[in-house]
Amino acid sequence: MKIPYLVSLNAREAYATSTVMKTSTGEATRKILAEDFEWDDDVTPAPLTYFAALALSRIFHRLNPLKLVLQKDIDMLMDLFPADIPLKYSVPYIKDEQYWKRSFYTKFPSRKEMGVSYWKGKFLSATLQDYLEFCNPDVFREDQAVELAVLVSPYIYELGLNQMQMVRQPTPPVPTPDIVQDTCEFSVPKLYDHLPLEPVLTRLYNLQEISLVFGVNNLADKYLTRYFEFTMADCESLCKGLEHLAHLRVFRINRSNLDCSKVKLILQNLVKKECIEELDFNHCKIGNYGMKALGGFISIHNNVKVVRIANNRFKEVGIQGIAYALQMKPAAPIELLECATMFAAAFVRCKEKPQTLIVNSCGFSGASAEKMAGILSLNRGLTRLDMAANDLSGEAEETLIRALEQNRKVQTIDLRRTNISDAARAKVDELLLRNKNLIGQEMEPSDEIPPLYLNEPEYLIWEYNPNNPDYIKGRYPERKPEV
């Protein structure tokens, strides 16, 4: 493509020849200016060449001239080709990024994208997304969807669907006075299936990231509860499609009615994929049973690094399943656990220690806040702790300072809107600076931090606990701590 499309305006301005240099004695007589990229802006192309290129651009679907003309003519054709050429003609032959960028903003003028390095993939991914989001599932033609998926599959690596259309529901029969109608909502079969994803996903063999939202946007006064249902049939169709995605790294389902039974089915299909690195189930309806299934997934899978479970419906029982998974071996090297409420004990004893804990806006205060701040005195793996928008005033503030004095690993603590005093914040900054200065130095384990017995299962920990009513001093063999 032309240099103006490949070299940014900032780069050209930074390396532009100064006015003094242009007017110097040695440069003033120069006729060839190699650094002038816009030399042809005011030069009119030969009429015959221009009109020939214009004519070729209009019949591209019948005659592809790209392999038969010179590069300078291809550059001209790329600027003249209409942005709405049918995909079956343009996708296999046009590689020019500027053409695909122009096509993207022509078809999606309201979307603003930044940092895109591969416009062809971005445009084709957005096209497939637009087709699936607004396709009417009642008249869905699988052959058309498969044709589009096959066409774009070599070029797209991520797919995001912000809404899924619902199949039209059958009209209920007219009640008659002689027949007693069963109006119980639990005994009436409900059909809330969405567009089947299996035929599309099975063709997207390069897909690495998928994000789904089972709902409908911009309903206004047409809101119905069933528009946001997520059935087992939808889940099964999704899982059959996931079986063919050999390079999937990131899987997201957000803002959907994803409950325990459905997340268990999804995890059963994803556990076979060693390439999975991130799971995101934020803003769903996963309860304790689903969290136990997620804990089993974490304990078995070897490569998952990011788990997001904010704003779900699990309680202490579900958290215990995740905490137990973090302590088991082999446990996955989790780097981020978001919206954790009862992970304090697991963060003390887990073998593969997370590096980051984000518990902002979790409503911690009083004893719970003190407990979360106190994990720094026992945990040796955390380098970042985010406790913003929790109440750390009072004893929790003092516990945080004491714990941080013993911890020489943590580098960053987010304490915005935590109601701590200015003096405590200054002390925290001082201790964090101390830790950053210790990076790269070998340190002996602190005597103030109690030893961890990592090789012992939970029931042995309880037997050795002096709070155990059946504990007898000297009854058990000597324990060997592991730091």
N, C-alpha and C positions, 0 to 999 in steps of 0.2 A: 504494500500500500504506500501511499505518498508519505513523505517524511513528516509533514504537519500532523498526521494522525499517529505517528509512532514516537515522535519526540515532543514532549509536553511543552506548553508555552513558557512555563517557568524555567525549564532547562535551556530553551533557546534564548530567553532573555538574560539568563545568567552568563551564557557564553557568547553573547552578541558582541560584535566588534565595536569598540568605542568610537565616538565621533572624531576624536583627535587622531586615532589611527587611520580612519577613512580619509581624512583630509591631509594626511602626511604626504611628503614628496614621493616616497616610494610606492604608496598605495593608491594615490589619486589617479594614476594612469592605468591601473589594472582593469582589464576588460572582463575577465572571468572571475566571478565572485562565488567561490564554492560554498561559502557560509550563508549565502542568501537562499533560503529555502522557499521563499515566495516569489522567485524570479518570474514565474509564469502566470502570476495572478492577472496581469493586464495583457497577457498574450492570448489572442483568440486562436483556437485551433483551426486547422484547415477545414473549410466547410464540408468537404466530402468526408473527411475522417469523423467529424463531429456527428453529422447526420447518419453516417453508417453505424456508429456506436449507439446512437439514439434508437435507430431501427432495430438493432440487435437486442437492446434491452427490453423492447416491447414483445419480442417473440422468444424470450428465453425458454419458455416451457416447450417450445418446438425445436429450437436450435440452440445448442450450448456452444458458444464460441471460445470458451476460456482456454481450451487446449490448443487452439489454432492461431491465437493472436499473440503479439508481443506484450511484455510486461507493462510497458507504458500505456498500451491500449486497454489492458486489463484494469489499470488504475482508473482510467476514464470510465470504463464500464461500471466499475463498482460505485462510482458516484451517480451514475445515471440509472442503474437498475432500480425499479420500484421496490419498495419495502414490503409489498404484499404478494410477492411471488409465491405460488403454492409450495408448501414444504416438500412435497415429493420431488419437486424439481430443484429447489434451492439447497436443501440440506446435504445431499450427497456431493455437490460440486463446489459450492461457495464456501471458502475458508476465511475470507477476509473479515477481521474482527470489527472494522468500522461499519461494514454493511450490517452485521448482526446487531451492533449497538444502535444503529439508525432504525432497524426493524423493531427492536425492543421498545424504544421510546415512541415509535409510531403506533404500535399496538397497545402499549400500556403507558399512555402519557402521564397518568397520575402517580405512577410509581417512581420513586427516586432511589437509585442504587448507588452505593459508594464502595470503592475498593474492589470493583469487579475486574478480574484479570482474564476471564474467559467468557466473553459476551455470547458466543454461540451456545454454550451450555446453559448460560443464564436465560437466554431467550427461549430455548426449547423446553427448559424446565418450567418456566412461567407459562408457556403455551399449554403444556400437559396439565399443569395445575388449573389453569382457567377452564380447560375442557372438562376435567373431572369435577370441579366445584360447581359448575353451572349446568352440567348435563342432567337432563330429566331422567331419573331412574325408571320411570314407567315406560319409556320408549327407548331405553338404553340398548344400543346395538353393540354387541361384544366385538364383532368383526372390525368395526370402525375404531374402537378403542385399542384393539390389538395392533391394528395397522399403524396407528399413531405411536404407540409404545415401541414397536419394532423400529420405526423410523428414527426416533429420538434416543433410543437406548444407548448407542455408542458414545453419546456426547453429554449425558447428564449424570451427575454424581450425587445430587441431593434433590429431594422432593418434599414439598410442604403443602398440606391441604388445610386451609383455615376454616373450611366448612364442608359438610357432606349432606347432600340432598336426601330427603326421606321418600321412600316409596309411598305412593298414594294408598290410603287405607280403604278397605271395602266398606260400602255403605251398610250400616246395620239394618236388619229386617224391621219392617213396621210391626210394632206389637199389636196383638189382637187381645180383646178382652177375655177370651175363653182360655188363653194359655198363660200360665204363670211364668214371667220372665225372671231369669237368674241375673240379677244386677250386681252380684259380688264382683269387685274388681279383680280378685284373685282367682276366680274361676272362669273368667272370660279370656280366651286366648287373644294375645296381642301380637300384631305383626308390625314391627318397626324396623324392618331391614333397610339398609342403605345400598348405595351403589356397590356391586361386588368388586373388590380390589384384586382378587386373585389373578384374573386374566391380564391385568396391567402389570402387576408387580413381577410376575414370572418372567416377563420380557426385559425388565430393567436390570440387566446383569451387572452393570457397573455401579449401581446405587450404593452409596456409602452412608447416607444420612436420610432419615425419613421422619417427618413430623406430621401428626394427624390431630384433628379436632372434629369430633363427631357432634355436630350441631349446625345451626343455620344462622347466618348473620343478617342484620338489617331487617328484622321481622316487623318492627313497629307494632301496629295493632293486630298483626296476624299471629301473635305468639301462641304456640300450643306446646304443652309439656312434652308430647311425644316426639317433637322435632329434635329433642336432645337425648333420646333413648339410644342405647347401644346394646344390641342383642348378641346372643351367642352365635347366631348365624353370621353376623358381621365379623365377629371375632374369629370364627373358623375360616372364613374366606380370607381374612388378613393373614392368619397363620399359614395357610397353604401358599400364599404368595411369598411370605418371608422365607420359606424353605429354599427358595431359588436365589436368594440374595447372599452370595458367597463373600462379599466384601463389606457387609453392613457393619458400621462402627457405632453409629448413634441412632437410638430409637426413642421417639417421643410420642406420648399421647397426653395432651393437656386439655383442661377445661371440658372433660367428657365424663359420662356416667360409667367410668371404668371401675367395676367393683371387684370383690375378692375372687370370685369364680373365673372371671374373664382375665384378670391379671395372672392368675395361676396358669391358665391355658396358654397365654402368651409367653410366660417365662419357661414353660415346658418346651416350647419350640425354640426359644432363643438360647437355652442353656447348651445346645449342641454347637453353637457358633462361637468359636474361640476368638473371632475378630471383634466381638462386641466390646466397646470401651465405655459407653455412656448409656444410662437409662434415665429417662425423665418422665415421671408420672405426677407432676405438679398439678394441683387443682382438680383432683379426681375424687373418687369415693371409695378408696381402698381402706378396708378395716383391718382388724387384728389377724384374721385368717390370711388375707392377702399379704400382710407384712411378714408373716411367718414363711410364706412361700418365697418372698423376696429374700429373706434371710437365708433360706436354703440355696437360692440361686447364687448369692454372694459367697457362701461357703464352698460351693462346687466350682464356680467359674474362676478362671485364673487370670483373666485380663481386664475385667471391668474395673474402671477407675473412678467413674463419676456416677453417683446415685442421687437423684433429686426427687424428694417425696413431700414437698411442702403442701400444706392445705389439703390434707386427707382426713380420714375418719378413724384412724387407729389410735389406740390408747396404750397403757403400760404393757399389756400382754403382747401387742404387736412389736413394741420397741424391744422387749426382751428377746424376741426372735432375732432381730437385727443385731442386738448386742452379743448374743451367743454366737452368731455367725462370724462376727469380727474376732472372737476369741479362739475359734477353732482353727486347726491346721489341716490342710492348706487353705488359708483365707486369702481372698483377693486383695491386692494392694490398693485399697480404697484411698483416694486422694481428697475426696470431697463428699461429705454427707450433710445435706441441707435440711434444715428444720428438724434437728435432732432435739428430743426433749428428755430422754432418759438414757443417754449414751455415756454418762459419766463413768460408770463402773467399767464399761467395755473399753473406754479410752485409757483406762489404767492398765488393764490386763491383756488387751488384744496383742497378738504376735505381730501381725503386719499392721503397724500403727499408721493411721491416717496423718497426713501432713496439714490438712486444713479442716477446721470445724466452723461452720456458719450456723449460728443459732440466733440470728437477729429477729426481732419482733416476735419472740416466742412467749412473751408474757412472764418471764422469770422475775421473781421478786422474793425478798425474804430468804427463807431456807433454800428454795430451789436455786436462786441466784447465787447464794453462797456455795452451794454444792458444785455448780458449774464452774465458778471461779476457782474453786479448790482443786480441780483436776490438774491444774498447771503444776501443782506441787508433786504430782505422782507420774504424770505422763512425760515420756522422753521423746516423743515423735513429732508433736505438733510444732509447726513453725508459724502458723497463722491462726488466730482466733478472732472471730467476728461475733461480738455480743451487743451490737448496736440496738438501740430501741428496747432495752430491757432495764429494769430498775436495779442498779447495783449500789444503792445508797446504804449507809449503815454498816452492818457487820460484813456484808458481801464485799464492800469496798476494802475493808481491812483484810479480809481473807485473800482478795486478789493480790494485794501488795505482798503479803507474806508468801503466797504461792509463787509469785513472780521472782521473789528474792532467791528462791531455791531452784528455779527453772532457768537454765542457761541456753536453751535451744530455741524458744519461741522468738520470732523476729518482728511480728506485726500483731497488734491487738486493736480492733476497732471498738472504741468506747463512745461513739457519738450518741447523744440523747440517752445516757445511762444514769444521769443525776449524780455523778461522782463529783467530788470537790476539785477545785483547781490544784490544791496541794497534792491530792492523790494522782491526778492526771500528770503533774510534773514528775512525781516519783516514778510512775509507769514509764514515761518517756526516758527517764534516766536509766532505768533498768533495761529497757529495750536497746538503748544505745550501747550499754555494756555488752549485751548479747551479740549485737552486730559486730562489735570489735573483737569478739572471741571466735568469729567464723574462721574455720581452718585450723584452729588449735585443738590439740588433743587434751581432753579433760577427764579427770578421774570422777567416777560417780560420787555424788554428794552423799555424805554420811547422814544428812538430815532426811533424805528420801528413803523410805523403807524399802527393803529388797522385794523383788517380785518373783513369785514362784510360778513361772509361766508354764511349766510342763505338767502341772497338776490340774486335773479336771475340777469342775465346780464343786462336786460333792466332797472332795478332799479338802478344799479350801474351807468348807463349812465345818468339817470335822476338826480342823486345827484352830478354828475360831474360838477364842475364850468365851464369846457370848453364847456359844452352843451350850444348852442346858446339860448335854451328855458329855461335855468336854472333861477329860481327866488329864491333868498335867503329867507328863512323862509317859503317857500311854503309847504315843506314836513315835516312830523312828525319827532321827534327826533330819531336818529338811535342808536341802541345798538350794540357796537362793540363786536365781539367774537374773543378771542385770541386763 
